[in-house]
Amino acid sequence: MDINNFKAGQEITTKAKNLPFVAHKGILVPFMGSFYVLHNTINKNVHSEEYSEFVKNREVLKVEDTDLCVLSAEEILDHFDILKSKKYNLISYNSEHFVEEMKHAPVESETVNQTAKGLAVFVAMFLVVTFIRAI
């Protein structure tokens, strides 16, 4: 990805090199001559990280415009300041939830939705097998 083409407010989607099945999202924002990624992690909660550090152990999947792109970097950072005290939670406030809240959209996580669907199928299969064995 060419950092020179980035715009304030774009959404960046990555995957960790050691956890390729897990998506991680953030919001790009320029600050003092560099681009930073606003995101939410299990170890640091909601925070900002310079782009070069953010991508060290991640593969960038896509960068796309959001409604935040019409705002100034200062306006984006003002909204970020409101969310900085929020704590990471895998189920209720992961990086996807954070990005959606930054975009002022309803909070929903595709990762959690897919995991819940998979778990529901597993439980259903377990119950069917248990029922058949009882017959």
QUILIN-V960066 format. One line per field, one symbol per residue. ss: DSSP state (H for helix, E for strand, L for the rest). phi: phi as a letter, one per 40 degrees, with the letter a starting at -180 (. if undefined). psi: psi as a letter, one per 30 degrees, with the letter a starting at -180 (. if undefined). Layout:
# QUILIN-V960066
ss=???
phi=???
psi=???
This chain:
# QUILIN-V960066
ss=LLHHHLLLLLEEEEEELLLLLLEEEEEEEEELLEEEEEEEELLLEEEEEEHHHHLLLEEEEEEELLHHHHLLHHHHHHHHHHHLLLLLELLLELHHHHHHHHLLLLLLLHHHHHHHHHHHHHHHHHHHHHHHHHL
phi=.cdcccbdgccbbbbcccbccbcbbabcacafgbcbbcabbccbfcabaddccdcdbbbccabbcbccccccdccccccddccdccbcadcbaccccdcccccgbdcabcccdcccccccccccccccccccccc
psi=kjfffllkfkkkklkkefiffkkkllkkkkkhflklkkakleefbkllkkeeeefeglkkelklklfffflleeeeeeeeeefffkkkkeefiaeeeeeeeeghlkjkjeeeeeeeeeeeeeeeeeeeeeeeef.
